[in-house]
Amino acid sequence: MTTSKIELLVELDENRVPEKLSWNAKEGGVNDAEAKAFLLSVWDHETKNALRIDLWTKDMPVDDMKMFFYQTLLAMSDTFMRATQDEKMSETMKDFCVYFAEKLQLKN
């Protein structure tokens, strides 16, 4: 069996607020890549619950956070389509992403 390791590293200030985020995925060629935010969801099959870790650095600009959410929502609609083959709901999700971007006045 082959395994692959992905690491998320969080440096905290004295109040346990993230100051620096980085990640490694050596098989993917990623070594200590800096990030300003992480959104990680894990499905717990036993409890049928999504567990999550949402972190961002204290210097993450709000405009960047809005764009990060927009792009994440778009990516989730693509992932939902690949996982379920539910084209109608995937398109509905994308319609929401357009609405989201318009309301936040985001520019692609």
URBELGI-V985411 format. One record per residue. RES is the residue in one small letter. PHI is phi in whole degrees, -180 to 180 (999 if undefined). BURIAL is + if it has 16 or more other C-alpha atoms within 10 Angstrom, else -. Layout:
# URBELGI-V985411
res;phi;burial
RES;PHI;BURIAL
RES;PHI;BURIAL
This chain:
# URBELGI-V985411
res;phi;burial
m;999;-
t;-100;-
t;-123;-
s;-136;-
k;-116;-
i;-120;-
e;-116;-
l;-114;-
l;-114;-
v;-126;+
e;-100;-
l;-108;-
d;-84;-
e;-63;-
n;-98;-
r;65;-
v;-97;-
p;-60;+
e;-102;+
k;-145;+
l;-123;+
s;-149;+
w;-149;+
n;-132;+
a;-147;-
k;-57;-
e;-65;-
g;-93;-
g;79;-
v;-104;-
n;-131;-
d;50;-
a;-77;-
e;-76;-
a;-137;+
k;-104;+
a;-157;+
f;-132;+
l;-127;-
l;-124;-
s;-118;-
v;-130;-
w;-90;-
d;-94;-
h;-63;-
e;-63;-
t;-96;-
k;57;-
n;-130;-
a;-87;-
l;-103;-
r;-145;-
i;-128;-
d;-119;-
l;-133;-
w;-150;+
t;-76;+
k;-69;-
d;-102;-
m;-69;-
p;-65;-
v;-60;-
d;-63;-
d;-66;-
m;-64;-
k;-62;+
m;-67;+
f;-59;+
f;-65;-
y;-59;+
q;-66;-
t;-66;-
l;-62;+
l;-61;+
a;-63;-
m;-65;-
s;-67;+
d;-67;+
t;-64;-
f;-58;+
m;-63;+
r;-64;-
a;-80;-
t;-118;-
q;60;-
d;-92;-
e;-64;-
k;-62;-
m;-71;-
s;-61;+
e;-66;-
t;-63;-
m;-63;+
k;-66;+
d;-60;-
f;-63;+
c;-61;+
v;-63;-
y;-59;-
f;-56;+
a;-65;+
e;-64;-
k;-64;-
l;-90;-
q;54;-
l;-85;-
k;-114;-
n;-75;-
